[in-house]
């Protein structure tokens, strides 16, 4: 058995460990680990459970005693034979002095014996081969402990931080200038999948955006933890590599920037682009003009091309020859490339061809660095299955809105967050609002549930002076409850509001208003003034006492007093976005 999981005796190809599942219509890796299915000698499929295979599984019979010299006087009856036939045959043998010839096996019996034996051998080889293949993929994966260990699959929304590093060391990463560079967060996307898995939004974060990087605890080789001090007003790409920052620092920077809780991260280098693009058989791209970029070494004519390997890397790295020649124009190229790659994987035969699937799995596990929460092939497979539920037409790539840095002169090298557009966009993503027209059955069911919840907003509103509510702070922002109570009393005319301090249990993801049926009119008034989404309203089953307070728990989606908590239903005008199923995009 070699390191690739190939059984020399049976020439078992690692790709043969991928088994077609008729229920899903795709191939699955059958392994003997972490709950993954495996075909073992103890679970022979019905198709192979023939009499011959059952026969082959029996222990060998005890050897027959050798006949004594001379035969006659020493002959004995053979145990287990019925009707006294053994004694008669023994007497006959005694008379003749030799054993009766054994009847020859028919061709059919020989075939059954060979089949049974072969099945047993193949099952053993497959089991061992599957184990080695599993270990092969597992050993490919590099892991980083960022101090946060989430489960591979969660019931709620999933946020995968995808980091493309520009490091110039290691296999396939040299020869692009700045050799030996540790690598920074050169390309960063936050891939958000909605809780109901009907839609996904990939936020591209410009590397040259000025932002704040928080303090970052990092694991050291000796097992200790070192906290790297944060930085204010620096480029986003410095969240990785600079000052020995690891992917956990980029993770925490993105959470602070967007208000979204990151679930996992995946980091890839230059070589990953080359390997993955080749594994899927090339990626189709489109150019609206000829490009000859001496910096990225991309040379393509106008029109459609299929790129892989070095050419694919050159395509995603080029920027001086497209758009305005900066990072924002390059992001559009990368979004086109990633959209096309997703289409290739979903529409082509990559996921149904065992050899291509093996190549993709090998390339992916060889190229990726991930957090410990998805640091095995079984966990990555579980996550991939969950993400694959999203329909291609409901995946949108969008660039985080930015503007030129006003602190710079005529030549702008950096950008800053365009808050009037970015904040509504982040709110939409946090509340699973799709940037595409989702018309799936799941979305219709969700709309029906929302309609039932929205019925709570129908009815009379109490006057502001009669609203009684206690405000608890679960937002993670110091003084949020105090700020909100002051705003209610001074700006909204609600004198009967009180500050209840911090919410029990620490930080909450979402803002919630708890009220009784006889307080519904007060809840509607407060929901209107605070811009609360319908799913923030939690009505109890019994009426409250006449002067009882409602309870408002501020969550992480609370951004400030007077700012609507509810996300808009449409994306801000003018944001740059690409829909993954759009095949007509050409870089300009």
Protein Blocks (a to p, Z undefined) as FASTA:
>chain_A
ZZkopafklopafklmpccdfknopacdddfeehiacddfklccfklmcfklmmmmpccd
dddddddehklmmpccdehiahhlmmmmmmmmmmnopacddddddfklmmmmmmmmmmmm
mmmmmmmmmmmmmmmmmmmpccddehiacdfbdfbdcdddddddfbfedehigonajihi
abiafbccdddddfklpaccdddddfklccdddddddddfkopacdddddehiafklmgo
paoiafklmmmmmmmmnopacfbdcdddfklmmmmmmmnopaadddfbdcddfknopacd
edddddehjllmmmmmgmklgcjlpaklmmmmmmmmmmmmmmmmmmmmmlmmmklmmmmm
mmmmmmpccdfklmcfklmmmmmmmmmmpcfklcccddddddddfkbcfbccbdcddfkl
mmmmmmmmmnopafbdcfbfklmmmmmmmmmmmmmmgccdddfklpccddddfeopghkl
mmmmmmmmmmnopakbccebjaehiaafbdcddddfklmmmmmmmmmmnopafklpccdf
bdcdfklccdddddfklgbehiafbdcfbdcehiacddfklckbccZZ
